[in-house]
Amino acid sequence: DYAQMNRDMTDLFSKMSDVPRNYIYHKKRIERMWSQWSKAATINWEKHPGTMNGRRKQNILVHMGFLAKESKLNFAEKSKEGGPLGELLQWSDLIVSLHILGHQLYISTDKSTLKNVIEEAERAPPCPTMDGKSKRIDLIITDIMGLRGLKKHRAFLVNNKCRIRLVDSFGTHVEFTDKIYFRDHKKELSGSVPKNPWGGHGLAPQQHWTFFPHTDDNTFLGFAVDQPLEEIRPMFDRQSSKAVLVYGKEQYMWKGLEDVIQSVKEVAEVHATVADASTGSPMFADVVNHGLLDTNRLYSLLRSVKVFLGIGFPLEGPAPFEAIAQGAVYINAQFNPPKSRLNDGFLAEKPTLREFTSQLPYAERIGRPYAITVDIHNSTLLKKAIQEAILLNPSPYVPKELSTEGMLLRLALLVEKQDFCNPDKTDSWPPVNQMQVCSFSELFIKSLVNYYFVSVVIAH
Ligand code: U2F
């Protein structure tokens, strides 16, 4: 049975129903971006018929463990008040892509839904029935919370470990996938917190799908950035203002940054979208705070400001690329020394040794005229960067790998080609000629743990 393009949104929404309140964000985003996804599908089928046609239709279980009640994170609830939206956004884009690519989805945010899907899959005969359909699960896409939920279905998990893909924003380095390796090297792999609560699952590193193409060990899943839409009008005229929008939708992200904000106020007009700003705080005096905005109003504001200013947190969120897509320049806070699990509280428990040289290292690769990376605590350099950014006037820009088109194509390939169940397969994927070799020192470290010798960024 081949996967065919599926542009039936109602069909997709009918599968997102186990706990309706969990899907409010996803449905809104998918509905808003539907025409962009639809267009991206047409383009891909026209441009890459060899890739898009003849793919096997797969039964895919999508289990968002971070939304399941027992995770106690209240992500869906908090999203209304400025909590992390990055994760919800990536899952929305993943689900819509898989659906348009024509796969059969079983979507769950709840342990009883998960149990039903698993039981049905286990009852199904191993081979397709006469109508060519099979209920066996080909792929299980989940997160670390979800994997914990799956551990309650031991036999299923053991039999299907190679079918798991873990949505893992920050990535997991190979040193953290193996419990014993971590135990024996705890000291050199940790700062003040010698723990590995999110690692130790024993999956192949490429079974971890990340937010940005950052970790050479893992696989780049990504997300999609909205194209600028004509119908979204600016809130005010960009050219006649010197407006800077500060990136940080909750007040705690601004903590201790009075001096930085003061420097910005000296050269520009400061705007904010802080959900919980306390009135009377000197930091917010002379700041135009719009409160948390819905997407269209946020985009209107991003179309009006010259600069979107990163102040250090959140790390690696999607918002800077939304700003660049609306024609603003992103100022990326540089970290010197770089932050990592060895020296930073937020990263301390993350299963990666990655060094963050800035708030969004990927923006460093994009560079001018879209992004400027600067030490925001150096007032002279910060003011200079803002003044430079005000004059840059870049055109709205969405990197290909972060577009709906790029994401669909990448996912078509990932689902079809990545195979961890047949280690002896000779036609390895990604193709060897698309791989980039790491530096010698990285190679050496990796060869010690006897795993992957090559890195690959699957841009599309
Ligand atoms: C990241 O998660 P965040 O949700 O904090 O990432 P952001 O870049 O701040 O924003 C995510 C969305 O919030 C939206 C904006 C983005 O799509 O359009 N938004 C909004 O709707 N209204 C507003 O007024 C302001 C922003 C990252 F993605 C996660 O993986 C990390 O866990 C987290 C912590 O580092 O940061």
Residues whose N, C-alpha, C, O or C-beta is under 5 A from the ligand:
A	BS01	U2F	G83 P84 L85 G86 E87 S169 K249 T273 G291 L292 L293 D294 T295 L298 P314 L315 E316 G317 P318 A319
